[in-house]
Amino acid sequence: MSQVSHLSSAFESLLTYYSEMRLLFMTLRKVVEQRYCQTDPTSIEDHSNLPSQGVSAFVFLRFIVPAILHPHLFGLYAGRY
């Protein structure tokens, strides 16, 4: 396989991955909005940032924390402590 085909294959998988992640984040955002951002005119609490915080927390807990706790599983560290 040539370098050009490797590169085009990488870009194709990136575009597929990107669209799937966008769909996942959009769905997560909608669920958070529906469940926790009910508009109540008498409420003084502002939940406008909650959907963004939910997506950020998901990314952090799903992808960053495992890499911090087990870096050897992701090739970030040669072996166990």
KELO-493815 format. One line per field, with one value per residue: y, z, x of N, C-alpha, C, O in turn; residue in one letter; chain. Coordinates in nm, 2 decimals. Each point is the difference from the previous one (the first is absolute). Layout:
N
n_c2	[Y,...]
n_c3	[Z,...]
n_c1	[X,...]
ca_c2	[Y,...]
ca_c3	[Z,...]
ca_c1	[X,...]
c_c2	[Y,...]
c_c3	[Z,...]
c_c1	[X,...]
o_c2	[Y,...]
o_c3	[Z,...]
o_c1	[X,...]
code	[A,...]
unit	[A,...]
This chain:
81
n_c2	[-0.12,0.09,0.12,-0.02,-0.19,-0.01,0.10,-0.09,-0.16,0.08,0.06,-0.17,-0.09,0.11,-0.03,-0.19,-0.02,0.10,-0.11,-0.16,0.07,0.04,-0.18,-0.10,0.10,-0.05,-0.20,-0.03,0.08,-0.12,-0.16,0.06,0.02,-0.18,-0.08,0.08,-0.04,-0.11,0.02,0.09,0.04,-0.19,-0.12,-0.05,-0.20,0.02,-0.05,0.22,0.03,0.02,0.12,0.22,0.10,0.03,0.17,0.21,0.04,0.06,0.21,0.17,0.03,0.11,0.22,0.17,0.01,-0.05,0.18,0.11,-0.06,0.05,0.12,-0.13,0.07,0.17,-0.16,0.01,-0.21,0.05,0.12,-0.22,0.08]
n_c3	[0.00,-0.16,-0.06,-0.22,-0.07,0.02,-0.15,-0.20,-0.01,-0.02,-0.21,-0.13,0.04,-0.11,-0.22,-0.06,0.00,-0.17,-0.19,-0.02,-0.05,-0.21,-0.13,0.00,-0.12,-0.22,-0.07,-0.02,-0.19,-0.19,-0.02,-0.07,-0.22,-0.12,0.00,-0.12,-0.21,0.18,-0.19,0.13,-0.09,0.08,-0.18,0.20,0.02,0.03,-0.13,0.01,0.21,0.09,-0.13,0.02,0.16,-0.07,-0.14,0.08,0.10,-0.14,-0.09,0.12,0.03,-0.17,-0.01,0.09,0.06,-0.16,-0.12,0.09,-0.03,-0.21,0.12,0.19,0.13,0.10,0.13,0.18,0.02,0.05,0.19,0.06,0.12]
n_c1	[0.08,-0.12,0.18,0.04,0.09,0.23,0.13,0.03,0.16,0.21,0.07,0.07,0.20,0.16,0.02,0.11,0.22,0.11,0.00,0.16,0.20,0.04,0.03,0.20,0.17,-0.01,0.08,0.22,0.08,-0.02,0.15,0.21,0.03,0.02,0.20,0.17,-0.06,-0.06,-0.12,0.15,-0.20,-0.09,0.04,0.09,-0.10,0.22,-0.17,0.02,0.07,-0.20,-0.14,0.02,-0.13,-0.21,-0.05,-0.03,-0.20,-0.16,-0.01,-0.09,-0.22,-0.10,0.03,-0.11,-0.21,-0.15,-0.05,-0.17,-0.21,-0.07,0.15,0.03,-0.18,0.09,0.09,-0.14,-0.07,0.21,0.00,0.00,-0.18]
ca_c2	[0.12,0.12,0.10,0.08,-0.07,0.00,0.13,0.02,-0.09,0.06,0.11,-0.06,-0.05,0.12,0.06,-0.09,0.02,0.13,0.01,-0.08,0.07,0.12,-0.05,-0.04,0.12,0.07,-0.07,0.02,0.14,0.00,-0.07,0.08,0.11,-0.05,-0.05,0.09,0.14,0.03,0.15,0.04,0.14,0.04,-0.05,0.09,-0.08,0.01,-0.13,0.02,-0.07,-0.14,-0.10,0.00,-0.06,-0.14,-0.05,0.01,-0.10,-0.13,-0.02,-0.01,-0.13,-0.12,-0.01,0.05,-0.07,-0.13,0.02,0.04,-0.11,-0.12,0.05,-0.11,-0.06,0.09,0.02,0.12,-0.04,-0.13,-0.11,0.04,0.08]
ca_c3	[0.00,-0.01,0.11,-0.03,0.03,0.14,0.04,-0.03,0.10,0.13,-0.01,-0.01,0.13,0.08,-0.03,0.06,0.15,0.04,-0.02,0.10,0.12,0.00,0.02,0.14,0.09,-0.02,0.07,0.15,0.03,0.00,0.12,0.11,-0.01,0.03,0.14,0.11,-0.03,-0.01,0.02,0.10,0.02,0.14,0.05,-0.02,-0.04,-0.14,-0.05,-0.14,-0.03,0.04,-0.11,-0.03,0.11,-0.01,-0.11,0.05,0.10,-0.07,-0.07,0.10,0.07,-0.09,-0.07,0.06,0.13,-0.02,-0.04,0.12,0.09,-0.06,-0.12,-0.08,-0.09,-0.11,-0.06,0.05,0.10,-0.04,0.07,0.13,0.09]
ca_c1	[-0.08,0.08,-0.02,-0.12,-0.12,-0.01,-0.04,-0.14,-0.08,0.00,-0.09,-0.14,-0.03,-0.01,-0.13,-0.10,0.01,-0.05,-0.15,-0.06,0.02,-0.09,-0.14,0.00,0.00,-0.13,-0.10,0.02,-0.03,-0.14,-0.05,0.02,-0.09,-0.13,-0.01,0.04,-0.01,-0.14,-0.01,-0.10,0.01,0.02,0.13,0.11,0.11,0.03,0.06,0.03,0.13,-0.01,0.02,0.14,0.07,-0.02,0.09,0.14,0.02,0.00,0.13,0.11,-0.02,0.01,0.12,0.11,0.02,0.07,0.13,0.07,0.01,0.07,0.06,0.06,-0.09,-0.01,0.13,0.06,0.10,0.05,-0.05,-0.07,0.09]
c_c2	[0.12,0.10,0.08,-0.08,-0.01,0.13,0.02,-0.09,0.06,0.12,-0.05,-0.04,0.12,0.07,-0.09,0.02,0.13,0.01,-0.08,0.07,0.12,-0.05,-0.04,0.13,0.07,-0.07,0.02,0.14,0.01,-0.07,0.08,0.12,-0.04,-0.03,0.10,0.15,0.04,0.15,0.02,0.15,0.05,-0.04,0.10,-0.07,0.01,-0.13,0.01,-0.07,-0.15,-0.09,0.00,-0.06,-0.16,-0.07,0.00,-0.11,-0.14,-0.03,-0.02,-0.14,-0.12,-0.01,0.04,-0.08,-0.14,0.01,0.04,-0.12,-0.12,0.04,-0.11,-0.06,0.08,0.03,0.13,-0.02,-0.15,-0.11,0.04,0.07,-0.08]
c_c3	[0.00,0.11,-0.03,0.04,0.16,0.05,-0.03,0.09,0.13,0.00,0.00,0.14,0.10,-0.02,0.05,0.15,0.04,-0.01,0.11,0.14,0.01,0.03,0.15,0.09,-0.02,0.08,0.15,0.04,0.01,0.12,0.12,0.00,0.04,0.14,0.10,-0.03,-0.03,0.03,0.10,0.03,0.14,0.05,-0.03,-0.04,-0.15,-0.04,-0.14,-0.04,0.02,-0.12,-0.04,0.10,0.00,-0.11,0.04,0.10,-0.06,-0.06,0.11,0.07,-0.09,-0.06,0.08,0.13,-0.02,-0.05,0.12,0.09,-0.05,-0.12,-0.08,-0.10,-0.13,-0.07,0.05,0.10,-0.04,0.07,0.13,0.09,0.03]
c_c1	[0.09,-0.03,-0.12,-0.13,-0.01,-0.05,-0.15,-0.08,-0.01,-0.11,-0.15,-0.04,-0.02,-0.14,-0.11,-0.01,-0.06,-0.15,-0.07,0.01,-0.09,-0.14,-0.01,-0.01,-0.13,-0.11,0.02,-0.04,-0.16,-0.06,0.02,-0.10,-0.14,-0.02,0.02,-0.02,-0.14,-0.01,-0.11,0.02,0.02,0.13,0.10,0.13,0.02,0.07,0.04,0.13,0.00,0.02,0.15,0.08,-0.02,0.08,0.14,0.03,0.00,0.13,0.11,-0.01,0.03,0.14,0.13,0.04,0.06,0.14,0.09,0.02,0.08,0.07,0.07,-0.10,-0.02,0.14,0.07,0.11,0.04,-0.06,-0.07,0.10,0.12]
o_c2	[0.01,-0.02,0.04,0.06,0.00,0.01,0.05,0.04,-0.01,0.02,0.06,0.02,-0.01,0.04,0.06,0.01,0.01,0.06,0.04,-0.01,0.03,0.07,0.03,0.00,0.06,0.06,0.02,0.02,0.06,0.05,0.01,0.04,0.07,0.02,0.01,0.08,0.07,0.05,-0.03,0.04,0.11,0.04,0.07,0.07,-0.01,-0.03,-0.11,-0.04,-0.07,-0.10,-0.11,-0.08,-0.07,-0.11,-0.10,-0.06,-0.08,-0.11,-0.09,-0.07,-0.10,-0.11,-0.06,-0.03,-0.03,-0.08,-0.03,-0.02,-0.07,-0.04,0.02,-0.06,-0.05,0.09,0.05,0.09,-0.08,-0.11,0.12,-0.01,0.05]
o_c3	[0.08,0.07,0.09,0.05,0.05,0.09,0.08,0.04,0.07,0.10,0.06,0.03,0.09,0.10,0.05,0.06,0.10,0.09,0.06,0.08,0.10,0.07,0.06,0.09,0.10,0.06,0.07,0.11,0.09,0.06,0.09,0.11,0.07,0.06,0.10,0.09,-0.09,0.11,-0.02,0.05,0.02,0.11,-0.10,-0.03,-0.08,0.05,-0.07,-0.11,-0.03,0.01,-0.03,-0.03,0.03,0.03,-0.02,0.00,0.04,0.01,-0.02,0.01,0.05,-0.03,-0.01,0.02,0.07,0.04,0.00,0.06,0.07,-0.11,-0.13,-0.10,-0.10,-0.08,-0.07,0.03,-0.03,-0.06,0.02,-0.02,0.08]
o_c1	[0.09,-0.10,-0.07,-0.09,-0.12,-0.09,-0.08,-0.11,-0.10,-0.07,-0.09,-0.12,-0.09,-0.06,-0.10,-0.10,-0.07,-0.06,-0.10,-0.09,-0.06,-0.07,-0.10,-0.09,-0.05,-0.08,-0.10,-0.06,-0.05,-0.10,-0.09,-0.05,-0.07,-0.10,-0.07,0.02,-0.03,0.05,-0.12,0.10,0.06,0.04,0.00,0.10,-0.10,0.11,0.01,0.02,0.10,0.08,0.05,0.10,0.09,0.06,0.08,0.11,0.08,0.06,0.09,0.11,0.05,0.04,0.10,0.11,0.10,0.09,0.12,0.11,0.06,-0.04,0.01,0.05,-0.05,0.01,0.09,0.08,-0.08,-0.03,-0.03,0.13,0.08]
code	[M,S,Q,V,S,H,L,S,S,A,F,E,S,L,L,T,Y,Y,S,E,M,R,L,L,F,M,T,L,R,K,V,V,E,Q,R,Y,C,Q,T,D,P,T,S,I,E,D,H,S,N,L,P,S,Q,G,V,S,A,F,V,F,L,R,F,I,V,P,A,I,L,H,P,H,L,F,G,L,Y,A,G,R,Y]
unit	[A,A,A,A,A,A,A,A,A,A,A,A,A,A,A,A,A,A,A,A,A,A,A,A,A,A,A,A,A,A,A,A,A,A,A,A,A,A,A,A,A,A,A,A,A,A,A,A,A,A,A,A,A,A,A,A,A,A,A,A,A,A,A,A,A,A,A,A,A,A,A,A,A,A,A,A,A,A,A,A,A]
